[in-house]
Amino acid sequence: ELSRFNQYRFTDNFNVSPDTLFVVNEALRLAQLSGGVLDVTVGPLVNLWGFGPTKRPEIVPSQADIDVIREYVGFSKLSTTPTGLKKSHPMLYVDLSTIAKGYGVDVIADFLESNGITNYIVEVGGEMRLNGKKETGELWAVAIEKPISEARAVQQVIIPKNNALATSGDYRIYFESDGKRYSHIIDPETARPIDHKLVSVTVIHPSSMTA
């Protein structure tokens, strides 16, 4: 559905399933909540910077290239209806990779609970949701990775209890050009990779999708 919507070059309503609509509505809510920092329309910029499925060469794009793509990037150009999605620019592209894995975790966790299973840990690509206890009777413990690129080590062990957990950082996926490091996390306001000292964030929330 998402692929078809991204290839759809019109601005009228595009019908999608209730599941897709649910995830996009949450993405738009979080976009508003974060002042546009979480923006599921930045996919074309991610691709331009060489971090998308197109795997372009690791080069710094020109301002002219960035400006062309910025014309159709921005969560305000995406809206929902009771039955589907609408784009105000025909080239708008939606990438739900920040939120869809967490939604998948929630669906699996809810399915387990609906079948009476209350002790579980569900993990998909680093997104997880935990409930109950291990068979030893202990609460689940999760190790947060130390945010360094040269090795894998533990920063801290936490006990999330009956919650979900998501970690994101800039220490694994990046490239360097002329001595400067460029992260895969794009700031929608600048249309460029984030440029600050924060390297890793872990969020705990009842929903893996929202985390």
C-alpha positions in Angstrom: 0.0 0.0 0.0 2.8 2.4 0.9 4.7 1.7 -2.3 1.6 2.3 -4.3 0.8 5.5 -2.5 4.4 6.8 -3.0 4.1 6.1 -6.7 0.7 7.7 -6.9 1.1 11.1 -8.6 -2.3 12.7 -7.6 -3.5 14.6 -4.6 -6.9 13.1 -4.1 -7.8 10.4 -1.4 -5.8 7.2 -1.7 -7.5 4.3 0.1 -5.4 2.2 2.5 -6.2 -0.4 5.2 -7.1 0.6 8.7 -3.6 -0.7 9.9 -1.7 1.6 7.6 -4.0 4.5 8.5 -3.4 3.9 12.2 0.4 4.0 11.8 0.4 7.1 9.6 -2.0 8.9 12.0 0.4 8.1 14.9 3.4 9.3 12.8 1.6 12.6 12.1 0.7 13.0 15.9 4.3 12.5 16.8 5.4 15.0 14.1 3.1 17.6 15.7 4.3 16.7 19.2 8.0 16.9 18.2 7.7 20.2 16.3 8.4 18.4 13.0 11.6 16.7 14.2 10.0 13.3 13.5 9.0 13.5 9.8 8.1 10.4 7.8 8.4 12.3 4.5 12.2 12.8 4.7 12.9 9.6 2.8 14.0 11.4 -0.4 16.5 13.4 1.6 17.8 10.2 3.3 18.2 8.7 -0.2 19.9 11.9 -1.5 22.5 11.7 1.4 23.3 8.0 0.4 21.5 6.2 3.3 18.5 4.8 1.5 17.9 1.7 -0.6 19.4 3.4 -3.7 22.8 3.3 -2.0 24.2 6.3 -3.9 27.9 7.1 -3.6 29.0 8.6 -0.3 29.2 12.2 -1.4 27.9 15.4 0.1 24.9 16.7 -2.0 24.9 20.2 -3.5 22.5 22.8 -2.0 20.7 22.9 -5.4 20.0 19.1 -5.2 18.7 19.6 -1.6 16.5 22.5 -2.6 14.8 20.5 -5.4 13.8 17.7 -3.0 12.8 20.0 -0.2 9.9 21.2 -2.4 8.1 17.9 -1.7 9.3 17.1 1.8 7.4 18.0 4.9 4.8 16.3 7.1 2.4 19.2 6.6 2.1 18.0 3.0 0.7 14.6 4.2 -2.8 14.2 5.6 -5.3 11.5 6.4 -9.0 10.9 5.8 -11.3 8.4 7.4 -10.4 5.9 4.6 -7.0 6.9 3.3 -4.0 9.2 2.8 -3.6 12.4 0.8 -0.6 14.3 -0.4 -0.6 18.0 -1.3 2.4 17.5 -3.6 2.3 14.7 -6.1 5.9 13.7 -5.4 5.5 13.3 -1.7 7.1 10.1 -0.4 6.3 8.4 2.9 8.9 6.3 4.7 7.6 4.6 7.9 10.9 3.0 9.0 11.0 5.0 12.2 7.7 3.6 13.4 6.6 0.5 11.4 8.9 -2.0 13.1 7.6 -0.9 16.5 4.0 -1.3 15.3 4.9 -4.9 14.2 6.3 -5.5 17.7 3.0 -4.2 19.2 0.9 -6.4 17.0 2.9 -9.5 18.0 2.8 -8.6 21.7 -1.0 -7.9 21.6 -1.5 -11.2 19.8 0.4 -13.1 22.6 -1.6 -11.3 25.3 -4.9 -12.1 23.5 -3.8 -15.8 23.7 -3.2 -15.6 27.5 0.6 -15.3 27.3 1.8 -12.6 29.7 5.5 -13.4 30.1 7.3 -12.5 26.9 9.9 -10.4 25.1 9.2 -9.4 21.5 12.1 -7.9 19.5 12.3 -6.8 15.8 15.4 -5.1 14.6 16.2 -3.5 18.0 12.6 -2.4 18.8 11.2 -4.4 21.7 8.3 -4.9 24.1 8.5 -6.8 27.3 6.0 -8.1 29.8 6.0 -10.2 32.9 9.1 -12.2 34.0 11.6 -14.7 32.8 11.2 -18.3 33.7 13.6 -17.7 36.6 11.0 -15.3 38.1 13.3 -12.3 37.5 12.2 -9.2 35.6 13.5 -8.9 32.0 16.8 -6.9 31.8 17.9 -5.2 28.7 21.5 -4.0 27.8 21.8 -0.7 26.1 24.7 -0.6 23.7 27.6 1.7 24.3 27.4 4.3 21.4 30.8 3.7 19.8 31.4 2.5 16.3 34.6 0.5 16.8 33.3 -2.1 19.2 30.2 -3.6 20.7 29.9 -3.1 24.4 27.3 -2.5 27.1 26.6 1.1 28.3 24.0 0.3 30.8 21.6 -2.5 31.8 18.0 -1.4 32.5 14.8 -3.0 33.8 11.9 -1.6 31.6 9.2 -3.7 33.4 6.0 -3.9 31.3 7.0 -1.5 28.6 8.4 -1.1 25.2 11.9 0.1 24.3 13.5 1.8 21.3 17.1 3.0 20.8 18.4 5.2 18.0 21.8 6.6 17.4 24.3 8.0 14.9 27.2 5.7 15.7 26.6 2.8 13.3 25.4 4.3 10.0 27.4 7.3 8.7 30.0 8.3 6.2 32.9 10.6 6.4 33.9 13.3 3.8 36.8 15.7 4.1 37.2 14.8 7.8 33.5 15.5 8.6 31.2 12.7 9.8 27.7 12.6 8.3 25.0 10.7 10.2 22.0 8.8 8.6 19.6 10.8 10.9 18.3 13.8 8.9 17.2 17.0 10.5 14.0 18.0 8.5 14.6 21.7 9.3 18.0 21.8 7.7 17.6 18.9 5.3 21.0 17.8 6.4 22.3 15.1 8.8 22.1 16.1 12.5 25.1 18.0 13.8 25.3 17.9 17.6 27.0 15.9 20.4 24.1 13.6 21.2 24.9 10.1 19.9 22.3 7.7 21.3 18.8 8.0 22.8 16.7 5.2 24.4 12.9 5.7 24.9 10.7 3.7 27.1 6.9 3.7 26.5 4.0 1.3 26.7 3.9 1.2 22.9 6.9 0.1 20.8 5.5 2.1 17.9 5.3 5.3 19.9 8.8 4.7 21.4 
